[in-house]
Amino acid sequence: MPDATAETSSASPTPARNHAHPLRWDLFCRVIDNYGDIGVSLRLARDLAHRGDEVRLWCDDLAPLAWMQPAPVEGLRCLPWADSERASPGDVVVETFGCELPPRFIAAMAARGPHPTWINLEYLSAEDYVERSHGLKSPQFSGPGAGMTKWFFYPGFNERTGGLLREPGLIDAADAHDGAAWLAARGWAPVAGERVLSLFAYPQAPLPELLDALGPGWLLLLCPGAPQAAVPRLLRVGQRAIALPHLTQDDYDRLLWSCDLNLVRGEDSFVRGQWAGRPMLWQIYFQDDGAHGPKLDAFLDASLEGADPAWAADWRALSCAWNGLAPWTPACAAALRERTAALVQTRAWRAGLGAQPDLVTTLRAFAWRETGLSS
């Protein structure tokens, strides 16, 4: 882990490490084209370590950890992917997002007695197939892992899935956070009644349409990425923007807790935006085959259930327009103006999610069962 070069206190309280029944985990992650995969993997590894387990995170690109998690974490080692070929497997091996383990490491797993519990942690979705697929096993009949079983583990939004990453005390920490003071301490405070939004978006985001729909009175805090270069020249009258540096994961959480509206993308920031308890607009990862459309619809169906019907219709229109799946209409601007309904639904959705077991709790329970250890 790189040396500490930034704020090191955790964004949420964590319990004392419990060594009663520690498990040894090997987590594998490949960085494809963005930071979501390593972001999710790091949060998972850190939470496991905070709960008393020993974790090795094997990754093919460790550079982002220099700003995501600059301080060491007790119980967690972040190691180059290639070095895993000479390692002895632990009790549980997790390949994140189907990244495919190194053949030599699989062979070492097969030679170990008893075999480690082998888990494929899949992508997050609210679609129906997640409930059907969660917990299914895949016997290995060939290759270096012949004779072993791989299990499919799906995060999700209800108790028939693996749940969402949520550290103990996270919601309480978010609600106790003084966003105005935190922004002011960094020179990012709003002025003259401005509302504040964080913007983390892919290059294809329809920024001119968004700025038109927002209207005046907004301070845009721009996370690193293409919008930092594009937004300043597109600003409308009564709008300001500040380009932010890369933030640690803890500070990114604090940013979300401090804003009136959060625009998030992909998977890691998508989950953190929901725990922030602030209205959130999600830009889903674009897929050439159009699979992102049904995925967005499934999430909107779930998260808007029970909401004020008029606002829910406008928010759906806004979400689809932001993702290039529908035209921009007056309903998009109407959704952004209606603050009360947005906040009420956001808090109701978060409360429902918070009443369910979190991903690390369900993952550890599954691992204890499969390894034959008792919790």
C-alpha positions in Angstrom: 0.0 0.0 0.0 1.4 3.5 -0.8 2.6 5.7 2.0 0.0 8.0 3.6 -0.1 11.3 1.7 -3.7 12.5 2.4 -6.4 12.5 5.1 -6.5 9.0 6.6 -9.5 9.0 8.9 -12.3 6.7 7.8 -15.5 8.3 6.4 -17.5 5.9 8.5 -16.8 4.3 11.9 -15.5 0.7 11.7 -15.7 -1.9 14.5 -12.6 -3.2 16.3 -11.1 -6.1 14.4 -12.6 -9.4 15.4 -10.1 -12.2 15.3 -12.4 -15.0 16.6 -12.8 -16.6 13.2 -10.7 -14.7 10.7 -10.7 -15.9 7.1 -7.9 -15.4 4.6 -9.2 -13.9 1.4 -7.6 -13.5 -2.1 -9.4 -10.9 -4.2 -8.6 -10.5 -7.9 -9.3 -7.4 -9.9 -8.5 -6.3 -13.4 -8.7 -2.6 -14.3 -10.5 -2.4 -17.6 -11.2 1.2 -18.7 -12.4 3.1 -15.6 -12.0 3.0 -11.8 -15.2 1.2 -10.9 -13.7 -2.3 -10.8 -10.8 -1.4 -8.5 -13.0 1.0 -6.5 -15.5 -1.8 -5.7 -12.7 -4.3 -5.0 -10.8 -1.9 -2.7 -14.0 -1.1 -0.7 -14.7 -4.8 -0.4 -11.2 -5.7 0.7 -11.0 -2.8 3.2 -14.3 -3.8 4.8 -13.3 -7.4 5.1 -10.0 -6.3 6.8 -11.8 -4.0 9.1 -14.0 -6.9 10.3 -11.0 -8.9 11.2 -10.1 -11.0 8.1 -6.8 -11.1 6.3 -7.0 -9.9 2.7 -4.8 -9.9 -0.3 -6.0 -7.7 -3.2 -4.3 -8.8 -6.4 -4.6 -6.2 -9.2 -3.0 -5.6 -12.6 -3.0 -1.8 -12.0 -2.3 -0.6 -8.4 -1.6 3.0 -9.4 -5.1 4.3 -8.5 -4.6 3.2 -4.9 -2.2 6.1 -4.5 -5.1 8.5 -4.3 -8.0 6.1 -3.5 -6.5 4.7 -0.3 -3.1 6.3 0.4 -2.8 5.0 4.0 -2.1 1.4 4.9 -5.1 -0.7 6.2 -4.4 -3.3 8.9 -5.1 -6.7 7.5 -5.0 -5.7 3.9 -2.2 -6.1 1.4 -2.4 -4.8 -2.2 -0.2 -6.8 -4.5 0.7 -7.0 -8.2 -1.4 -9.5 -10.2 1.6 -11.3 -11.6 3.0 -12.1 -8.1 -0.1 -14.3 -7.4 1.4 -17.0 -9.5 3.9 -17.8 -6.8 1.4 -17.5 -3.9 -0.4 -20.1 -1.8 -4.2 -19.6 -1.9 -6.1 -18.6 1.2 -9.5 -19.8 2.5 -11.6 -17.8 0.0 -10.8 -16.7 -3.5 -12.9 -14.0 -5.2 -12.6 -13.1 -8.9 -14.4 -9.8 -9.3 -16.5 -9.2 -12.4 -15.4 -12.4 -14.1 -11.8 -11.3 -14.4 -10.6 -15.0 -14.7 -7.9 -16.1 -12.3 -4.3 -16.9 -13.3 -4.1 -20.6 -14.3 -1.2 -21.2 -12.0 -3.1 -19.8 -9.0 -6.1 -22.0 -9.9 -3.8 -25.0 -10.0 -2.6 -24.1 -6.6 -6.2 -23.9 -5.4 -6.9 -27.4 -6.8 -3.8 -28.8 -5.0 -4.8 -27.3 -1.7 -6.8 -29.4 0.7 -9.5 -28.6 1.4 -10.1 -26.5 -1.7 -10.6 -22.8 -1.1 -14.1 -21.4 -1.6 -14.1 -19.9 -5.1 -16.5 -17.0 -5.7 -17.2 -15.0 -8.9 -18.5 -11.6 -7.6 -20.7 -10.3 -10.4 -21.8 -6.9 -11.5 -24.7 -5.1 -9.7 -28.1 -5.0 -11.3 -31.8 -4.8 -10.3 -32.8 -7.1 -13.2 -34.7 -10.2 -12.4 -32.0 -12.6 -13.5 -29.9 -11.5 -10.5 -32.2 -13.2 -8.0 -32.3 -16.4 -10.2 -28.5 -16.5 -10.6 -27.4 -15.5 -7.1 -25.7 -18.4 -5.3 -25.6 -20.8 -8.3 -22.7 -23.1 -8.5 -20.5 -23.9 -11.5 -18.7 -27.3 -11.3 -15.3 -27.2 -13.1 -14.9 -30.2 -15.4 -11.7 -29.2 -17.2 -8.7 -27.0 -16.9 -6.5 -26.4 -13.9 -9.5 -26.2 -11.6 -11.1 -29.5 -12.6 -13.0 -31.0 -9.7 -13.6 -27.7 -8.0 -16.8 -25.6 -7.8 -17.1 -21.9 -8.5 -20.0 -20.0 -7.0 -21.8 -17.0 -8.5 -22.4 -14.2 -6.0 -24.5 -11.2 -7.0 -24.8 -7.9 -5.2 -28.3 -6.5 -5.4 -31.1 -4.4 -3.9 -33.1 -7.0 -1.9 -32.6 -9.9 0.5 -32.7 -12.4 -2.3 -29.3 -11.2 -3.5 -26.0 -10.5 -1.8 -26.9 -6.9 -0.9 -24.7 -3.8 -1.3 -21.4 -2.8 0.1 -22.1 -0.8 3.3 -19.7 -0.5 6.2 -21.0 -0.5 9.7 -22.1 3.0 10.8 -22.1 4.4 7.2 -25.6 5.9 7.2 -25.1 7.4 10.7 -21.9 9.0 9.5 -23.5 10.4 6.4 -26.3 12.0 8.4 -24.0 13.5 11.0 -21.7 15.0 8.4 -21.5 18.9 8.3 -21.4 19.4 4.6 -21.3 23.2 4.6 -18.2 23.2 6.9 -16.5 20.4 4.9 -16.9 22.3 1.6 -15.9 25.6 3.1 -12.7 24.1 4.6 -11.7 23.1 1.0 -12.6 26.3 -0.7 -15.6 24.8 -2.4 -18.4 26.5 -0.6 -21.5 27.8 -2.4 -22.4 31.5 -2.3 -25.6 33.5 -2.6 -27.9 30.6 -2.1 -26.4 28.4 -4.7 -27.3 24.7 -4.7 -24.3 22.3 -5.0 -24.0 19.3 -7.2 -21.1 16.8 -7.8 -20.6 15.7 -11.4 -18.9 12.4 -12.2 -19.7 11.5 -15.7 -18.6 9.6 -18.8 -17.4 11.6 -21.9 -20.7 11.1 -23.8 -22.8 12.8 -21.1 -25.2 15.4 -22.6 -23.8 18.3 -20.7 -25.4 21.2 -22.6 -28.9 19.7 -22.1 -28.2 19.2 -18.4 -27.0 22.7 -17.9 -30.1 24.1 -19.7 -32.3 21.9 -17.4 -30.6 23.0 -14.2 -31.0 26.7 -14.8 -29.2 29.4 -12.6 -28.1 29.1 -9.0 -25.9 26.0 -9.2 -22.3 25.3 -8.2 -21.0 22.3 -10.1 -18.1 20.4 -8.4 -16.4 18.5 -11.2 -14.7 15.2 -10.5 -11.7 14.3 -12.7 -12.7 13.2 -16.2 -13.8 14.6 -19.5 -16.4 17.0 -18.0 -13.7 19.0 -16.3 -12.6 20.3 -19.6 -16.0 20.6 -21.2 -18.2 22.1 -18.6 -16.5 25.5 -17.9 -17.1 26.7 -21.5 -20.7 25.5 -21.5 -21.9 27.1 -18.2 -25.1 29.1 -18.4 -25.8 32.4 -16.7 -25.9 32.0 -12.9 -23.8 28.7 -12.9 -20.3 28.2 -11.5 -17.9 25.2 -11.7 -14.9 24.1 -9.7 -12.6 21.3 -10.9 -11.8 18.9 -8.1 -8.6 16.9 -7.6 -8.7 13.1 -7.3 -10.2 12.3 -3.9 -9.6 9.4 -1.5 -12.6 7.1 -1.3 -13.4 8.4 2.1 -13.3 12.0 0.9 -15.4 11.1 -2.2 -18.1 9.8 0.3 -17.9 13.2 2.1 -18.3 15.0 -1.1 -21.5 13.1 -1.9 -22.8 13.8 1.7 -22.2 17.5 1.2 -24.1 18.1 -2.1 -27.8 18.8 -2.9 -27.6 16.6 -6.0 -25.0 13.9 -7.0 -24.4 12.8 -10.6 -22.7 9.5 -10.5 -21.6 6.9 -13.0 -20.8 3.2 -13.2 -21.0 1.0 -10.1 -18.8 2.2 -7.2 -20.0 5.8 -7.1 -23.6 4.6 -7.9 -23.7 2.6 -4.7 -22.1 5.4 -2.6 -24.5 7.9 -4.0 -27.4 5.8 -2.7 -25.9 5.7 0.8 -25.4 9.5 0.8 -29.2 10.0 1.1 -29.2 12.9 -1.4 -31.0 12.9 -4.8 -28.8 11.1 -7.3 -28.8 10.9 -11.1 -27.0 7.8 -12.4 -25.2 7.6 -15.8 -25.0 4.0 -16.5 -22.1 2.4 -18.3 -22.9 2.4 -22.0 -23.0 -0.9 -23.8 -23.1 -1.3 -27.6 -25.7 -4.0 -27.5 -28.1 -1.7 -25.6 -28.1 -3.8 -22.4 -27.8 -0.7 -20.4 -31.4 0.3 -21.2 -33.1 -2.6 -19.4 -30.6 -2.3 -16.6 -31.5 1.3 -16.0 -35.3 0.6 -16.3 -35.0 -2.1 -13.7 -33.3 0.2 -11.2 -35.8 3.0 -11.8 -38.7 0.5 -11.4 -37.3 -0.5 -8.0 -36.1 2.8 -6.7 -39.1 4.8 -7.7 -41.7 2.4 -6.3 -44.1 4.3 -4.0 -42.8 7.7 -5.0 -45.1 10.7 -5.9 -46.3 9.6 -9.4 -45.9 13.0 -11.1 -42.3 13.4 -9.8 -41.4 9.8 -10.5 -42.5 10.2 -14.1 -40.4 13.3 -14.5 -37.4 11.7 -12.8 -37.6 8.7 -15.1 -37.7 11.1 -18.1 -34.6 12.9 -16.8 -32.8 9.6 -16.1 -33.5 8.3 -19.6 -32.5 11.6 -21.2 -29.2 11.8 -19.2 -28.4 8.3 -20.5 -29.2 9.1 -24.2 -32.3 6.8 -24.1 -35.0 9.5 -24.5 -35.2 13.1 -25.7 -34.9 16.0 -23.3 -38.3 17.5 -22.4 -39.6 20.1 -19.9 -40.2 17.2 -17.6 -36.4 16.9 -17.1 -36.2 20.4 -15.7 -39.3 19.9 -13.6 -37.6 16.9 -12.0 -34.6 19.0 -11.0 -36.8 21.7 -9.5 -38.9 19.4 -7.3 -36.6 19.0 -4.3 -39.0 17.8 -1.6 -40.3 14.7 -3.5 -36.8 13.8 -4.6 -35.4 13.9 -1.1 -38.3 12.0 0.5 -38.0 9.2 -2.1 -34.2 9.1 -1.8 -34.4 8.7 2.0 -37.2 6.1 1.8 -35.1 4.0 -0.7 -32.0 4.3 1.5 -33.9 3.2 4.6 -35.2 0.1 2.8 -31.7 -0.8 1.6 -30.2 -0.1 5.0 -32.6 -2.6 6.7 -31.1 -5.4 4.6 -27.9 -7.3 5.2 -24.9 -5.7 3.6 -22.7 -7.5 1.0 -19.7 -8.2 3.3 -22.0 -9.7 5.9 -23.7 -12.0 3.4 -20.4 -12.8 1.7 -18.7 -13.8 4.9 -21.6 -15.9 6.0 -21.5 -17.7 2.7 -17.7 -18.2 3.0 -17.9 -19.5 6.6 -20.5 -22.0 5.5 -18.6 -23.2 2.5 -15.3 -23.5 4.2 -16.8 -25.3 7.1 -15.9 -22.7 9.6 -18.3 -21.3 12.2 -19.1 -17.6 12.5 
